[in-house]
Amino acid sequence: MKNAIDTLKKLGICPPDILIPRPHVDLKKWAVVACDQYTSELDYWKRVSSYIGDDPSTLRLIYPEVYLEESHPEKRINDINFSMSEYLKNDIFSSYPSTFMLVHREIEGVSRWGLMVALDLEYYDYAKESRTPIRATEGTIESRIPPRKLIRKDAPLELPHILVLISDNRRAIIEHFIKEKERLEKVYDTDLMEKGGHITGYAIDKEEDFTHIAKGLTSLFDAADQKNPLVYAMGDGNHSLATARSCWLDIKSTLTEEEQKIHPARYALVEIENIYDEGLTFEPIHRVLFQTPKELFFDTLSNYCDTFVVESIDSLDDMMKSIHTTSSTQKFGYNDKDGYYIVTIQQPTSTIAAGTLQSVIDELLSKKIKGLSVDYIHGEDVTGQLGAMEGNIGLFLPSINKHTFFETIVKDGALPRKTFSMGEAHEKRFYMEARKIK
């Protein structure tokens, strides 16, 4: 087993020591959706809190980003750290040392499979020009890291919502264990709240299984461009991984070389998914501009293209069909209180609509107009509802092709931030596993 683990570490991963709540914990109340979802929907998080009551839950261990602007974030952070310490002290976890976890998520009749691993942060760099094996796929906003560091730096546990993609067209790694799942120990099996579907986890802890994973990953490394070896591409949670990396660099500077090799903060717990999984969908992330005059938006758009045409369209469905239709021109959807529109752009400054719109949004935000702000929304309906409110604008993006995703990142570098999402908000990863980082 030691040799297999050594090989895996050279490939940037190792089997983590995973913590799962003991059988007396209600897992449906334990698991909540990723903290960066429903950021404009406070009612969602109030409903979740009401459902959980006083029962053990990951809600006590995370910082939902809907609350990031509250006046005293240190109180919530202190409460998080206290809850983590209490859960550890009260021994509510079962431990699965040196264990990969095969994760099956079923939602609305669609299955998705993943593998929980510890990813080596020494193999990761979020810089746009990075050539590391673990890489950001969208632009990283460095100003978003410090507030997240405040949450992580003193935390004894990490709980992951990070999803990382591999491009395994042979379906030889994760899919191998799907066929073998009947021989694996079933660790958890529960419905998820708020229409989150169902999730099941199976322990992978045998030497021969470690060897199989190592062989599969070695093939991916060997097939990668050796000058630009992208093997692990960020799917969701890049700012969380960037925060983990920043915290690790702070800790690393205080350690000896030998201590650096074994410190738990060197790694981050993530779920790896195969981009060829048929249940994996790439959804565009839409934008809502709050308190933004229509004329100001279009005046600013004109700075980032030669010309544009705005056409009225009857419904949200018709608009989405139109912008998802293959075209040689760049298009995006627009709505406000007056209805839905298709905007077609000629000679834009960016190669994709997300880049063009982000330039517009960044310029608008730089004007520091009172009340003008932006949110990034998973889901067409919510974007449409918010966009139709007085003074607001909804902006709808087309999807990107997941089958050319790795090639695009290798060729062009990281995409504009918030370009895509792996599923809509209720399909995002729910927190289940935990890992000690101190």
C-alpha positions as MATLAB code, in Angstrom:
seq = 'MKNAIDTLKKLGICPPDILIPRPHVDLKKWAVVACDQYTSELDYWKRVSSYIGDDPSTLRLIYPEVYLEESHPEKRINDINFSMSEYLKNDIFSSYPSTFMLVHREIEGVSRWGLMVALDLEYYDYAKESRTPIRATEGTIESRIPPRKLIRKDAPLELPHILVLISDNRRAIIEHFIKEKERLEKVYDTDLMEKGGHITGYAIDKEEDFTHIAKGLTSLFDAADQKNPLVYAMGDGNHSLATARSCWLDIKSTLTEEEQKIHPARYALVEIENIYDEGLTFEPIHRVLFQTPKELFFDTLSNYCDTFVVESIDSLDDMMKSIHTTSSTQKFGYNDKDGYYIVTIQQPTSTIAAGTLQSVIDELLSKKIKGLSVDYIHGEDVTGQLGAMEGNIGLFLPSINKHTFFETIVKDGALPRKTFSMGEAHEKRFYMEARKIK';
ca = [
       0.000    0.000    0.000;
       2.840    2.354    0.824;
       4.240    2.140   -2.703;
       0.823    2.843   -4.215;
       0.329    5.847   -1.948;
       3.806    7.142   -2.803;
       2.908    6.912   -6.493;
      -0.381    8.698   -5.903;
       1.397   11.521   -4.059;
       3.659   12.013   -7.079;
       0.444   12.401   -9.085;
      -0.835   15.154   -6.780;
      -3.338   13.214   -4.654;
      -3.519   10.893   -1.678;
      -6.293    8.965    0.113;
      -7.642   11.316    2.803;
      -8.593   10.613    6.408;
     -12.332   11.179    6.090;
     -14.795   11.922    8.886;
     -18.467   10.945    8.517;
     -21.165   11.503   11.167;
     -22.067    8.453   13.253;
     -25.364    6.607   12.573;
     -27.374    8.559   15.157;
     -26.957   11.792   13.134;
     -29.765   12.597   10.667;
     -27.790   12.927    7.422;
     -30.599   14.740    5.637;
     -30.225   17.537    8.186;
     -26.438   17.184    8.293;
     -25.816   17.831    4.579;
     -26.445   21.351    3.239;
     -25.684   22.822   -0.159;
     -22.462   24.689   -1.030;
     -22.059   28.000    0.805;
     -21.741   29.998   -2.431;
     -25.267   29.155   -3.600;
     -28.503   31.153   -3.164;
     -26.463   34.270   -2.403;
     -29.446   36.555   -3.116;
     -32.047   34.295   -1.509;
     -31.966   34.761    2.247;
     -35.288   32.943    2.548;
     -33.614   29.747    1.322;
     -31.090   29.768    4.170;
     -33.734   30.724    6.752;
     -35.835   27.784    5.570;
     -32.838   25.434    5.866;
     -32.086   26.678    9.384;
     -35.707   26.204   10.436;
     -35.732   22.639    9.051;
     -32.506   21.675   10.868;
     -33.421   23.161   14.236;
     -30.838   22.225   16.867;
     -29.692   18.991   15.226;
     -26.048   18.485   14.142;
     -25.530   19.984   10.704;
     -22.860   21.292    8.386;
     -24.887   24.520    8.435;
     -23.094   25.229   11.735;
     -19.702   24.583   10.091;
     -19.888   26.800    7.001;
     -20.352   30.485    6.210;
     -23.212   30.883    3.702;
     -22.152   33.718    1.434;
     -25.574   35.331    1.657;
     -24.275   36.600    5.029;
     -20.856   37.832    3.860;
     -21.871   41.483    4.086;
     -23.143   41.284    7.675;
     -21.651   43.811   10.062;
     -19.871   41.417   12.457;
     -18.571   38.418   10.481;
     -16.135   37.539   13.280;
     -19.050   36.374   15.450;
     -20.223   33.875   12.823;
     -16.626   32.702   12.269;
     -16.144   32.176   16.012;
     -19.406   30.235   16.135;
     -18.231   28.032   13.249;
     -14.937   27.219   14.960;
     -16.718   26.556   18.256;
     -19.184   24.177   16.565;
     -16.344   22.306   14.855;
     -14.525   21.888   18.160;
     -17.726   20.768   19.898;
     -18.505   18.180   17.235;
     -14.973   16.797   17.549;
     -15.098   16.835   21.357;
     -18.491   15.110   21.398;
     -17.172   12.403   19.077;
     -19.993   12.589   16.536;
     -17.721   11.388   13.704;
     -16.642    7.969   12.507;
     -13.157    7.987   10.996;
     -12.152    6.414    7.680;
      -8.358    6.717    7.522;
      -6.565    6.635    4.141;
      -9.834    6.231    2.255;
     -11.069    7.461   -1.091;
     -14.844    7.801   -1.194;
     -16.853    6.867   -4.290;
     -19.802    9.271   -4.357;
     -23.056    8.674   -6.230;
     -25.470   11.606   -6.554;
     -28.870   11.087   -8.119;
     -31.123   14.044   -8.748;
     -34.227   14.278  -10.908;
     -33.450   10.890  -12.445;
     -29.886   11.819  -13.449;
     -26.842   10.076  -11.926;
     -23.423   11.586  -11.312;
     -20.354    9.894   -9.882;
     -17.285   11.279   -8.161;
     -14.251   10.333   -6.103;
     -13.308   12.108   -2.857;
      -9.542   12.667   -2.709;
      -7.002   14.856   -0.943;
      -5.455   17.140   -3.578;
      -1.891   18.394   -3.094;
      -1.905   22.205   -3.065;
       1.745   22.209   -4.163;
       0.466   21.091   -7.574;
      -1.935   24.032   -7.897;
      -1.615   27.625   -9.065;
      -4.614   29.768   -9.995;
      -2.621   32.300  -12.078;
      -3.963   32.647  -15.631;
      -0.572   31.709  -17.130;
      -0.198   28.693  -14.810;
       1.149   25.417  -16.200;
       0.588   23.357  -13.058;
      -1.295   20.014  -13.186;
      -4.083   21.451  -10.980;
      -5.396   24.639  -12.492;
      -8.090   27.282  -12.294;
     -10.431   27.324  -15.280;
     -11.914   30.758  -14.594;
     -10.419   34.032  -13.474;
      -9.658   34.197   -9.756;
     -10.569   37.383   -7.903;
      -7.778   37.804   -5.369;
      -9.841   40.190   -3.235;
     -12.210   37.290   -2.505;
      -9.484   35.262   -0.799;
      -8.794   37.300    2.412;
     -12.369   37.109    3.826;
     -12.392   33.368    3.129;
      -9.031   33.000    4.850;
     -10.544   34.463    7.999;
     -12.998   31.566    7.965;
     -10.436   28.810    7.256;
      -7.269   29.891    9.052;
      -8.309   28.842   12.573;
     -10.768   26.107   11.599;
      -9.887   22.582   12.810;
     -11.946   21.013   10.003;
     -12.552   21.490    6.311;
     -15.773   20.568    4.552;
     -15.523   20.515    0.760;
     -17.822   21.757   -1.944;
     -14.934   21.801   -4.438;
     -15.429   19.810   -7.652;
     -12.397   19.063   -9.834;
     -12.568   17.600  -13.347;
     -10.430   14.962  -15.031;
     -10.618   14.146  -18.738;
     -10.727   10.353  -18.715;
     -12.197    9.409  -22.089;
     -11.390    5.735  -21.425;
     -13.605    5.916  -18.325;
     -11.001    3.806  -16.546;
     -10.788    5.401  -13.085;
     -14.094    6.364  -11.459;
     -16.182    4.151  -13.734;
     -14.124    1.088  -12.744;
     -15.392    1.436   -9.179;
     -18.989    1.980  -10.269;
     -18.866   -1.555  -11.669;
     -17.231   -2.768   -8.434;
     -19.451   -0.916   -5.969;
     -21.174   -4.057   -4.621;
     -17.915   -5.195   -2.991;
     -17.285   -1.754   -1.409;
     -18.463   -0.735    2.059;
     -21.477    1.579    1.850;
     -20.660    4.425    4.250;
     -23.679    6.690    3.839;
     -26.965    6.621    1.961;
     -29.440    9.495    2.351;
     -31.885   11.842    0.713;
     -30.837   15.494    0.551;
     -32.965   18.466    1.577;
     -34.472   21.109   -0.691;
     -34.892   18.870   -3.772;
     -31.190   17.982   -3.649;
     -31.813   14.366   -4.646;
     -30.057   11.374   -3.088;
     -26.412   10.687   -2.243;
     -24.511    7.476   -1.469;
     -20.877    6.999   -0.490;
     -18.673    3.889   -0.756;
     -15.258    3.445    0.905;
     -12.214    2.625   -1.278;
      -9.325    1.627    0.988;
      -7.614   -1.440   -0.516;
      -4.060   -1.551   -1.880;
      -5.139   -2.981   -5.227;
      -7.675   -0.159   -5.596;
      -5.046    2.473   -4.855;
      -2.850    0.845   -7.505;
      -5.687    0.980  -10.033;
      -6.261    4.703   -9.400;
      -2.513    5.367   -9.667;
      -2.315    3.578  -13.022;
      -5.288    5.511  -14.367;
      -3.919    8.888  -13.289;
      -0.467    8.016  -14.630;
      -2.087    7.506  -18.039;
      -3.683   10.961  -17.830;
      -0.354   12.562  -16.897;
       1.423   10.714  -19.726;
      -1.239   11.830  -22.248;
      -1.068   15.488  -21.210;
       1.049   18.072  -23.006;
       4.275   17.815  -21.010;
       4.892   21.546  -21.422;
       1.370   22.359  -20.292;
       0.189   19.340  -18.258;
      -3.408   20.106  -17.285;
      -4.744   17.016  -15.464;
      -7.046   18.417  -12.763;
      -9.255   21.296  -13.952;
     -11.327   23.268  -11.474;
     -15.052   22.761  -11.898;
     -16.590   24.410   -8.821;
     -15.069   26.090   -5.782;
     -11.912   27.632   -7.221;
     -11.886   30.461   -4.660;
     -12.160   27.891   -1.875;
      -9.167   26.010   -3.277;
      -7.268   29.282   -3.716;
      -8.017   30.079   -0.063;
      -6.755   26.659    1.037;
      -3.572   27.248   -0.982;
      -3.041   30.684    0.594;
      -3.519   29.272    4.103;
      -1.103   26.448    3.300;
       1.587   28.872    2.135;
       1.270   30.751    5.440;
       1.643   27.514    7.407;
       4.365   26.123    5.145;
       6.697   29.002    5.964;
       6.716   27.907    9.636;
       7.543   24.238    8.989;
      10.666   22.202    8.315;
      10.947   20.416    4.977;
       9.975   17.102    6.591;
       6.991   18.653    8.388;
       5.782   20.148    5.103;
       5.478   16.678    3.582;
       2.987   15.406    6.154;
       1.082   18.468    7.375;
      -2.668   17.997    6.689;
      -3.107   21.610    5.503;
      -0.907   20.814    2.486;
      -3.921   19.009    1.031;
      -7.519   19.972    0.312;
     -10.436   17.555    0.284;
     -12.204   17.681   -3.095;
     -14.494   15.584   -5.244;
     -13.039   14.567   -8.608;
     -15.479   13.966  -11.477;
     -14.891   12.747  -15.012;
     -15.881   15.339  -17.584;
     -17.184   12.445  -19.708;
     -19.768   11.486  -17.061;
     -23.075   11.682  -18.921;
     -24.781   13.101  -15.842;
     -22.417   16.076  -15.707;
     -23.856   19.205  -17.295;
     -22.283   22.607  -17.778;
     -24.702   25.412  -17.034;
     -23.967   29.071  -17.780;
     -23.829   31.421  -14.802;
     -26.068   34.409  -15.407;
     -25.755   37.935  -14.037;
     -28.167   40.361  -12.421;
     -27.296   44.051  -12.297;
     -29.117   45.884   -9.512;
     -30.186   49.521   -9.808;
     -28.594   49.933  -13.231;
     -30.174   52.272  -15.803;
     -30.822   50.570  -19.139;
     -29.249   53.417  -21.091;
     -26.085   53.268  -18.988;
     -25.729   49.534  -19.583;
     -26.007   49.797  -23.363;
     -23.780   52.896  -23.518;
     -21.118   50.895  -21.662;
     -21.620   47.837  -23.886;
     -20.803   49.993  -26.919;
     -17.279   50.410  -25.520;
     -16.645   46.678  -25.992;
     -17.912   46.036  -29.507;
     -18.327   47.773  -32.845;
     -22.123   47.506  -32.963;
     -24.953   45.571  -31.355;
     -28.573   44.804  -32.175;
     -31.332   44.413  -29.566;
     -34.399   42.342  -30.553;
     -37.497   41.811  -28.431;
     -38.537   38.188  -27.842;
     -41.727   36.739  -26.389;
     -40.548   34.589  -23.503;
     -37.667   33.373  -21.370;
     -37.790   29.947  -23.058;
     -37.601   31.439  -26.557;
     -34.740   33.694  -25.498;
     -32.717   30.789  -24.045;
     -33.290   28.655  -27.167;
     -32.045   31.506  -29.320;
     -28.825   32.194  -27.410;
     -28.015   28.468  -27.243;
     -28.333   28.115  -31.024;
     -24.951   27.781  -32.723;
     -24.049   31.041  -34.408;
     -21.026   32.796  -35.846;
     -21.947   35.926  -33.905;
     -21.867   36.539  -30.169;
     -25.241   36.694  -28.412;
     -26.616   37.014  -24.917;
     -30.051   37.370  -23.355;
     -31.309   40.490  -21.579;
     -34.379   41.257  -19.492;
     -35.736   44.111  -17.410;
     -39.200   45.210  -16.294;
     -40.208   45.721  -19.941;
     -39.528   42.143  -21.138;
     -36.984   39.810  -22.745;
     -34.502   40.604  -25.512;
     -31.725   39.035  -27.606;
     -28.572   41.134  -27.946;
     -26.318   40.293  -30.911;
     -22.804   41.757  -30.869;
     -20.505   42.527  -33.803;
     -16.705   42.621  -33.316;
     -16.678   42.170  -29.533;
     -13.468   42.667  -27.561;
     -13.696   39.179  -25.994;
     -13.937   35.776  -27.684;
     -16.966   34.710  -25.607;
     -20.059   36.531  -24.364;
     -19.053   36.017  -20.716;
     -15.852   37.975  -21.345;
     -17.637   40.827  -23.097;
     -20.265   41.161  -20.377;
     -17.688   40.941  -17.601;
     -15.835   43.894  -19.122;
     -19.091   45.856  -19.152;
     -19.902   44.888  -15.564;
     -16.413   45.739  -14.324;
     -16.617   49.210  -15.888;
     -20.070   49.814  -14.410;
     -18.894   48.773  -10.945;
     -15.835   51.017  -11.230;
     -18.156   54.039  -11.478;
     -19.237   53.377   -7.872;
     -22.812   54.475   -8.539;
     -24.942   54.256   -5.409;
     -26.981   51.036   -5.365;
     -25.403   49.621   -8.522;
     -24.189   46.078   -7.842;
     -24.028   42.633   -9.438;
     -24.833   39.071   -8.425;
     -24.007   35.855  -10.250;
     -27.004   33.558  -10.471;
     -27.355   29.815  -11.066;
     -30.694   29.373  -12.813;
     -32.662   31.104  -15.545;
     -35.912   31.549  -13.630;
     -34.334   33.355  -10.673;
     -32.327   35.580  -13.033;
     -35.520   36.444  -14.894;
     -37.431   37.204  -11.700;
     -34.690   39.446  -10.289;
     -34.055   41.116  -13.643;
     -37.721   42.049  -13.994;
     -37.694   44.049  -10.745;
     -37.733   47.845  -10.997;
     -34.265   49.195  -11.835;
     -32.657   45.772  -12.390;
     -31.232   44.008  -15.461;
     -30.954   40.254  -16.041;
     -28.146   39.015  -18.302;
     -28.253   35.466  -19.684;
     -25.245   33.594  -21.067;
     -25.053   30.654  -23.481;
     -23.507   27.337  -22.414;
     -19.945   26.240  -23.172;
     -19.014   22.846  -24.673;
     -17.691   20.517  -21.965;
     -16.109   18.159  -24.513;
     -13.673   20.840  -25.724;
     -13.235   22.272  -22.232;
      -9.727   20.966  -21.472;
      -8.458   21.935  -24.931;
      -9.807   25.460  -24.460;
      -8.098   25.906  -21.084;
      -4.778   24.575  -22.398;
      -4.969   26.846  -25.460;
      -6.468   30.055  -24.023;
      -5.841   29.854  -20.282;
      -8.479   30.533  -17.636;
     -11.899   31.665  -18.821;
     -13.495   34.878  -17.530;
     -14.715   34.408  -13.971;
     -18.173   32.979  -13.404;
     -18.446   31.643  -16.962;
     -19.982   28.257  -16.206;
     -21.421   26.117  -13.467;
     -21.662   22.361  -13.123;
     -25.432   22.178  -12.720;
     -27.883   24.634  -11.188;
     -27.959   25.718   -7.548;
     -29.897   22.738   -6.100;
     -27.580   20.362   -8.015;
     -24.425   21.716   -6.380;
     -22.355   19.637   -4.014;
     -23.797   19.133   -0.544;
     -21.389   19.009    2.388;
     -21.062   15.483    3.791;
     -17.437   14.514    4.461;
     -15.098   16.393    6.785;
     -11.323   16.262    7.315;
      -9.009   17.566   10.026;
      -6.634   20.271    8.810;
      -4.952   20.915   12.171;
];
